[in-house]
Amino acid sequence: MVKIGQALKSNAILRAVTGLKLRQFKMLAVSFEVDLRASFQEDRKVSVDLGRGFVLRSSEEKLFFVLLYMKCYPTFEVAGWLFDVHKSSCCRWVKWFLPALQRTLGKELVLPQRKIGDAEEFVRLFPAVRAAFVDGTERPIRRPKDSARQKENYSGKKKRHTRKNIVVNDENKRILILTQTAEGKKHDFEIYKDEGIGDELPDEIDCFVDLGFQGIQSVSPNLKVHIPKKKPRGGELSVEQKQHNRQISARRIRSEHAIGGVKRYGIVSEVYRNRREGLDDTVMLVASGLWNYYLKTA
């Protein structure tokens, strides 16, 4: 059995296996206990204690398990060995505890928005934001057995099967918008247009993108877009253009840092193994919420 008590006494160990510092974990555990009890009563009509012999006694231990699963992403066989239970128990625990964690992060107001109606709503939700950084992120999945799904999820950029989201973050690396998970075949700019992200961003804020969003000015003509200059075929960029690109890259690094913060969680960076429909989108949302929570309480 994992020595949870020992981990809860060490900032270094706790951060390594859950992604949170001790103070942050304790704060989150208080809200998680309330939401876990409510979730069990509403969805399963049973007590969260699950009987006298349940392995994970306290809500802190239950939170520790689901965060360890998100951060380290062990197989259910390995998780069962770590917690001295059958692998099927770990599968059920993820199914039970993950929705409660999502509910807690929602109450903490750290979950990113999935869809914003218009620019006015964006300003109402994020009044202090003056710059937005838009980028796509992919995560590998197992090769689907179905040939149609293979074609849908094959990413020509990554040369493997992936799932994809568009992420919008601010200068503080907080994830503001996370689009619904799409097939790896779809281009970043195609998702941008399908999700109407250009209509969600106010015209007065600066929008930083990479070369994958060529043509964004024609789709969002009123947006203050900052995009690198593309090297002409058979030619070279001028000194001024290279300097322009360096200035944009120096700002856009915040997007890389934001996505890197989310991908500290192994479940959204390693090859995704779970088969439950829609769970891949849920874990990406929860991982983004955990990153925002880490920034908020740092």
C-alpha positions in Angstrom: 0.0 0.0 0.0 1.3 3.5 -0.9 2.4 5.4 2.2 0.0 8.3 1.6 0.7 9.8 5.1 4.4 10.0 4.3 3.7 11.8 1.0 1.5 14.3 2.7 4.4 15.4 4.9 6.7 16.2 2.0 6.2 19.0 -0.5 8.7 17.5 -3.0 7.1 14.0 -3.0 3.6 15.4 -3.1 4.3 17.7 -6.0 6.1 14.9 -7.9 3.1 12.5 -7.6 0.1 15.0 -7.6 1.4 18.2 -9.2 0.4 20.2 -6.2 2.2 21.6 -3.2 1.1 20.5 0.3 -0.8 23.8 1.0 -2.6 23.6 -2.3 -3.5 20.0 -1.8 -4.9 20.7 1.7 -7.0 23.6 0.4 -8.4 21.5 -2.5 -9.1 18.6 -0.3 -11.6 20.6 1.8 -13.8 21.4 -1.2 -13.2 18.0 -2.7 -14.7 16.3 0.4 -17.9 18.3 0.1 -18.3 17.7 -3.7 -17.4 14.0 -3.4 -20.1 13.4 -0.8 -22.6 15.3 -2.9 -21.6 13.4 -6.0 -22.0 10.0 -4.3 -25.4 10.9 -2.9 -26.7 12.3 -6.2 -25.3 9.8 -8.7 -24.9 6.6 -6.7 -27.3 7.1 -3.7 -24.7 5.8 -1.3 -22.3 7.1 1.3 -18.8 8.2 0.2 -17.4 6.0 3.1 -18.2 2.9 1.0 -18.2 0.6 4.0 -15.9 0.1 6.9 -13.3 -1.8 5.0 -12.8 0.6 2.1 -9.1 1.1 1.4 -9.1 4.9 0.9 -10.6 6.0 4.2 -10.5 9.8 4.0 -11.3 12.3 1.3 -7.6 13.3 1.3 -6.7 9.8 0.4 -9.3 9.6 -2.4 -8.0 13.0 -3.8 -4.5 11.7 -3.6 -5.4 8.6 -5.6 -7.1 10.5 -8.5 -4.3 13.2 -8.6 -1.6 10.5 -8.7 -3.5 8.8 -11.5 -3.7 12.0 -13.4 -0.1 13.0 -12.8 1.8 9.6 -13.1 -0.8 7.8 -15.3 -0.1 4.2 -14.2 -1.9 1.3 -15.7 -4.7 0.0 -13.6 -2.6 -3.1 -12.9 0.2 -0.9 -11.5 -2.2 1.3 -9.6 -3.8 -1.8 -8.1 -0.4 -3.1 -7.0 0.4 0.3 -5.5 -2.8 0.5 -3.5 -3.1 -3.2 -2.8 -6.4 -3.7 -4.6 -7.6 -5.4 -7.8 -7.2 -3.3 -11.0 -11.0 -3.2 -11.4 -11.2 -1.2 -8.1 -8.8 1.4 -9.5 -11.0 1.7 -12.7 -14.1 2.3 -10.5 -12.3 4.8 -8.4 -11.3 6.9 -11.4 -14.9 6.7 -12.6 -16.2 7.9 -9.2 -13.6 10.4 -8.2 -12.9 12.3 -11.4 -16.3 13.9 -11.8 -16.1 15.1 -8.2 -12.7 16.6 -8.9 -14.1 18.3 -12.0 -17.0 19.7 -9.9 -14.6 21.0 -7.3 -12.4 22.8 -9.9 -15.6 24.3 -11.4 -16.5 25.8 -8.0 -13.0 27.1 -7.6 -13.6 29.0 -10.9 -10.4 27.5 -12.5 -11.9 25.4 -15.3 -11.3 26.9 -18.7 -14.3 28.0 -20.8 -15.4 25.5 -23.5 -17.3 28.1 -25.6 -17.8 31.8 -25.2 -20.8 33.5 -26.9 -19.2 36.7 -28.1 -16.5 39.3 -27.3 -18.7 41.0 -24.7 -18.9 37.8 -22.7 -15.1 37.4 -23.0 -14.6 40.9 -21.5 -17.1 40.1 -18.7 -15.3 36.8 -17.8 -11.8 38.1 -18.2 -11.8 41.9 -17.8 -8.1 42.2 -17.0 -6.8 40.2 -20.1 -5.0 42.4 -22.6 -3.4 39.7 -24.7 -4.5 36.2 -25.8 -2.2 33.4 -27.1 -3.8 30.8 -29.4 -2.2 27.5 -30.1 -3.0 23.9 -30.8 -1.9 20.9 -28.7 -2.0 17.2 -29.6 -1.6 14.1 -27.5 -1.0 10.6 -28.8 -3.5 7.8 -28.6 -3.3 4.1 -29.3 -3.8 3.2 -33.0 -7.5 2.6 -33.4 -8.6 -0.8 -34.8 -11.3 0.7 -37.0 -9.9 1.9 -40.3 -12.2 5.0 -40.5 -11.1 6.1 -37.0 -7.5 5.5 -38.0 -7.9 8.0 -40.8 -9.8 10.5 -38.7 -7.2 10.5 -35.9 -4.0 10.3 -37.9 -2.0 13.5 -37.6 0.2 14.3 -40.6 2.2 16.7 -38.4 3.0 14.2 -35.7 3.0 11.1 -37.9 0.9 9.2 -35.4 -2.7 9.0 -34.2 -3.6 11.9 -31.9 -6.4 13.9 -30.3 -6.3 17.7 -30.5 -7.5 20.9 -28.8 -7.1 24.6 -29.3 -5.9 26.4 -26.2 -6.3 30.1 -25.5 -4.2 31.5 -22.6 -3.3 34.9 -21.2 0.1 36.4 -20.3 0.0 34.8 -16.9 -0.2 31.3 -18.6 -3.8 30.7 -17.4 -5.9 28.6 -19.7 -8.9 30.8 -20.7 -10.5 28.7 -23.4 -10.2 25.0 -24.2 -12.0 23.8 -27.3 -13.8 20.4 -27.5 -11.4 17.6 -28.3 -11.1 16.9 -32.0 -9.6 14.3 -34.2 -5.8 14.6 -34.9 -6.5 14.9 -38.7 -8.1 18.3 -38.3 -5.8 21.3 -38.8 -5.4 23.8 -35.9 -6.8 26.6 -38.1 -9.8 24.5 -39.1 -10.7 24.0 -35.5 -10.2 27.7 -34.9 -12.7 28.5 -37.6 -15.2 25.7 -36.6 -15.2 26.8 -33.0 -15.5 30.5 -33.8 -12.7 31.6 -31.6 -12.1 34.7 -33.6 -15.6 35.9 -32.8 -15.0 35.2 -29.1 -11.9 37.5 -28.8 -12.3 41.3 -28.4 -10.9 43.4 -31.2 -8.9 45.5 -28.7 -6.7 42.8 -27.3 -3.6 41.5 -28.9 -3.8 37.9 -30.4 -0.6 36.0 -30.8 -0.5 32.9 -33.1 2.0 30.8 -34.9 2.4 30.1 -38.7 -0.2 27.3 -38.4 -2.8 30.0 -38.5 -1.9 31.5 -41.9 -5.0 33.3 -43.3 -6.3 34.3 -39.9 -6.4 37.9 -40.9 -8.9 37.2 -43.7 -11.1 35.2 -41.3 -10.8 37.7 -38.4 -10.1 41.0 -40.1 -10.8 43.2 -37.0 -8.6 41.1 -34.6 -5.2 42.6 -33.7 -3.3 39.5 -34.9 0.5 39.1 -34.3 1.8 36.3 -36.6 5.4 35.6 -37.7 6.5 36.4 -41.2 6.8 33.3 -43.4 10.0 32.7 -45.2 9.3 33.1 -49.0 9.9 30.1 -51.2 13.4 30.3 -52.5 14.1 33.5 -50.6 15.2 34.8 -47.2 13.6 37.0 -44.6 15.0 40.5 -44.1 16.8 41.5 -41.0 13.7 43.5 -39.9 11.4 40.5 -40.5 13.7 38.2 -38.5 13.6 40.7 -35.7 9.8 40.9 -35.9 9.6 37.1 -35.6 11.9 37.1 -32.6 9.7 39.6 -30.8 6.6 37.6 -31.5 8.4 34.4 -30.3 9.4 36.1 -27.1 5.8 36.8 -26.3 4.4 33.5 -27.7 6.6 31.4 -25.3 3.8 32.0 -22.8 1.6 29.7 -24.9 4.2 26.9 -24.8 4.6 27.3 -21.0 0.8 27.2 -20.5 0.5 24.0 -22.5 3.6 22.6 -20.9 2.0 23.2 -17.5 -1.1 21.2 -18.4 1.0 18.4 -19.8 2.8 18.0 -16.5 0.0 15.5 -16.1 1.0 12.3 -17.7 -2.6 11.4 -18.7 -2.6 14.2 -21.3 1.0 13.8 -22.5 1.7 10.0 -22.6 -0.1 7.7 -25.0 -3.7 7.7 -24.0 -5.0 4.2 -23.1 -8.5 4.6 -21.6 -11.4 3.5 -23.8 -14.5 5.2 -22.2 -16.2 7.5 -24.6 -15.5 11.2 -23.9 -13.1 10.6 -21.0 -10.2 11.9 -23.1 -11.9 15.3 -23.3 -12.7 15.2 -19.5 -9.1 14.6 -18.5 -7.9 17.4 -20.7 -10.4 19.8 -19.1 -9.5 18.6 -15.5 -5.7 18.8 -16.2 -6.2 22.4 -17.5 -8.2 23.2 -14.4 -5.5 21.8 -12.1 -2.9 23.9 -13.9 -5.1 27.0 -13.4 -5.6 26.1 -9.8 -1.8 25.7 -9.3 -1.3 29.2 -10.8 -4.1 30.7 -8.7 -2.9 29.3 -5.4 0.9 29.5 -6.0 
